[in-house]
Structures are given as structure tokens and as C-alpha cells.
Amino acid sequence: MFEKYQINELKKEEAWRLFRILGDFIDGFDVMPQYIPAITIFGSARVKEGDKYYEAARQLAYKFAKEGFSVVTGGGPGIMEAGNRGAFEAGGNSIGLNIALPHEQIPNKYAKVQLNFNYFFARKVMLVKYSIGYILFPGGYGTLDELTEVLVLMQTKKLKTYPVILFGTEYWNGLVDWIKEQVLKNNYIDKEDFNLFKVSDDLDEIVNDIKAFYSQHHEEIYEF
């Protein structure tokens, strides 16, 4: 059993944790509304400049920035750097939402606006809340977590239904087939849940899809 002094120390630590959580949210709520409309680009931190997905994310972010959209990423290397870089090179709003990790994630130099978060869940709120479209490039567990969280929020009506686009059929089709043949076929999701996302290899198609969505729905999108 915990001694009484251990319980008191735990209570103190939890109180400080609450302040750190509030700090994460306060920073995000203060800064992010300035940069709407925005799109969020997710993807692996491990790809390097010259990789086909890095260059595609860079080009896509450039196109979005030229159309007047802010580009939001997780602020680190890889696809995140590529997204911020494309927006930066286009002269647009390039926003990086970095996370404190045991092995420090160094913010990339192309994010002109940088916020640092202590907690993944607070960071994910900000990656999602102020964007009207989400593009997911190939990635690992973190990217899969971000994909499923967005889909669950839409499925449960905790988030409006925004475009969710998986870039890279070569990478994503295996997962999509599994969802269709196992998850959907066994009635763990409904047909409309399966239709919450699409897969594309066409950068212009992605931009035009999100532009069309924003044009049709911009009046009600930011009814917080």
C-alpha cells in the first residue's frame, strides 16, 4: 500500500499534470483559429528528401498553400517536414505541432508557426479541430492511430464529416482490402463508415476535392 506521503506526492504530480494539459490546450486554442481554413498532412517521420512520398507531400502542400489553405503537420521530420516545406516554399501558412518525446523530436525548419505539446491527445485535437481535410501519407503506428482516430470521431458524429484521403494506393490498398473483407464484411462497421475515406494518387484531384468541399460547406464548417 502507498504510504500517506506517497499519496500526497501523487496528488501534487497530478495537479501539475492538469496544468500542463491545460497549457497545451490554451496554446492551441489561442493560436490555431488564426490559420483557418487549414488542411492537415499526416505521415511517416522516417522518409527522407528525395523519397517519392516526401516529394509528393511537398508538392501537395505547395498546391494547397497557393490556394490559400494553411498547412498543418506534426512539426517533425519526414512527411511532416515535406508538408511544411511545400507550404513554406509557396509563401503560405506553414504550421508545425510538435510533441515532446523521450528521444526528442526536433522541429523541422520549415514550420513558420510552431507549437510544442506535452501530450499526444492534446496535439491530436489541434491537428484535427481547425482543418477541413486530412491527407494521410504512408506511415507507421502513429499515422494509423491518427487515421483511425479521425474516422472514429466522424463515425460517432463527434466531428463533422470532412474529406479523409489516403495518398498512395500501393501502400494503402492492402489495408483498405482488409477493412472491406474483414471489418465491413463482418458488420463491425457500416457501409457509410467504409465510405468515410478515399484513396488517391492524384495530387490535383486531392486539392480539387477539398476545394469543392470547402466551397460547398464553408459557412457551417467552423460552427464550434
N, C-alpha and C positions, 0 to 999 in steps of 0.2 A: 504493500500500500504506500501511496505517496504520503510523506510527512506533510504537516501543515505548511511549513515554509516552502516546500516544493510546489504545493498548490498555489500559494500566493505568487510565487515567481512565474508560474504558468499563466496566471490571470494577468499579470503585468505584460508578459510577452504577447498574449492575445490582444490586449488593449492596444499595444503598439502596432500589431499586425492590422488591426482595424484602421488605424490612422494611415498606414501605408496603402491599404486598399482604397480608402477614400481619396488619398493623394493621387493614385493612378486615375481614378475616375474624374476627379476635379480637373486635372490637367487635360484629359481628353475632351471633356465636355466644354472646356474653355477654348480650346484651340480648333478642334475639328470642324465646327459649323462654319468657319470662315472659308472652307475649301470645298463646299458643295457647288455643283454636282461632282461626284468623285466615282472612280471605279477602283476596285482592289484587285491586285495581282498576287496570287499565291504560287509557290513552287519551291523547288529544292534549293537549299543553301550551298549545294556541293558542285553545281555546274560552273564552268569557267567561261571567260570570254572566248568566243570562237565556237563554242558548242551551239548546235542548231537551235536548241531551245532558248539559250541565253540570247542569241541574236533575234529570235522571233519575239521574245518578250520585250526586248529593247525597241524593235520596230513597232510593236503594238502600242507600247506606252507612248512612243513618239506620235503615232497617229491620234491617239486619244487626246493627248495634250494639245495638238493642233486643232482639235475640235472643241477645245475649251473645257475638257474634263480634267480635274485633278487626278493624279495617280498616287494611290496609297499602296505601300508594301510593308512587310515586316521589318524593313530597315537594314537587313543584314546583307550577306554576300549572295552570290549565285543569281537565281531568278529575281530575287528582291533587288539586288544591285542593278540588274538589267532593266527592270521596270523603272526604277528611279532614274537611271541613266538616260533612258529614252525620253522621259518627261523633262529632265534637265536639259537635254540637247535641243528639245523643241521650245524651250523657254517657258514651260508650263509649271504648274504647281507639283512639286515632287516631294512626297511626304513619306517618312520612314518611322514606323512604330517599333522601336527596338525593345528587346527583352533582356533583363539581367540573368545570365546563366553562370553555373559554376565554372565552365570554360567559356570565358567572356566572348559574347558575340559582338564583334567590332562593327559599329555602324558604317555603312558604306558612304562614300564621299559625295554621292550624287543626290542624297536626300537633303533638299534645302530646308525643310522643316523636319525636325527630329524630336520625338518624344520617347522617353525611356520608361519602361514599365517593370514593376516588380513581379507581377502576376500574369500568367498566361490568360486567365479568364477575363481580366480587365482589358488586356491588349486585344483579345478577340472581339470583345464588344465594340471597340473603336475601329477595328478592321472591317466590321460589318455594318455598324449603325449608320454611317454617313455616306455609304456608297450605294449606287443604284445598279451595280452589276459586278459580278465576280468571275474572274478568269483564272482557272487553275491549270498551271503547267505541271509537267511531271515532277513528282516529289516523293518523299518518304512518309513516315508516320505522321509528321506534323501537317503535311499537306492533306493527307487522308483525314486527319482529325478536323481540319478546317472545312473540308468538303462536307463531311457528314454532319458537322455542327450546323452549317448553313442550311443543309437540306432538312434537318430535324426542325429547325426554327421555322422554316417555311411550311413543312408538313403539319406542324402543330399550331400554325397561324400566329406564332409569336413574332414573326417577321413577314412583311409583305412579300409577295412572290416577285422576285427580281430575276433577271437573266443570270443563270449559272452556266458557264461554258467551260468545258474541258478541252484544252488545246492539246492536240496530238493523238490522232486515232491509233497510231502504232502503240502508244503507251497505254491508253485508257480503254481500248476496246475489250481487252480481257476482263477487266473489272466490270464493264458495262454488261458483257455477256453473262458473267456470274450473277450480277444483280437480277438480270432478266430471267435466267434459267433456274436460279435458286430462290432468291428473295421474293421476286414478284410471283413466280410460278407457285410457290408455297404459301402465297397470300400473306406474307409478312409485311408487304406494302401494297397499296392500291395502284391501279394504272396511272392515276393522276400524280402519284408520288414519283413514279418512274419517269414521268414527263417533266419533272421539275428542272432537269438539266439537259443539255445537248452537247454533242462532241463536234468539234470543227478543226480543220487545218487551214482555214482561210481567214487571214487577218482582217481583210476588208469586210468580210461577212460578219465577223465578230463586232467590229466597230459599227457597222450599219445596223445590226440587230439592237445594240444598246442605244444608239442614237434614236432609232424608231421607237423603242420602248420609252425613252425619256421624253420624246416629243408627244407621245400619246398620254403619258401619265404624270408629267412633271408637276401638275397642280396639286395632286394628292400625295405625292411621294414623301414629302417632308412634313406630313401632319404627325408630329411627335406626340 
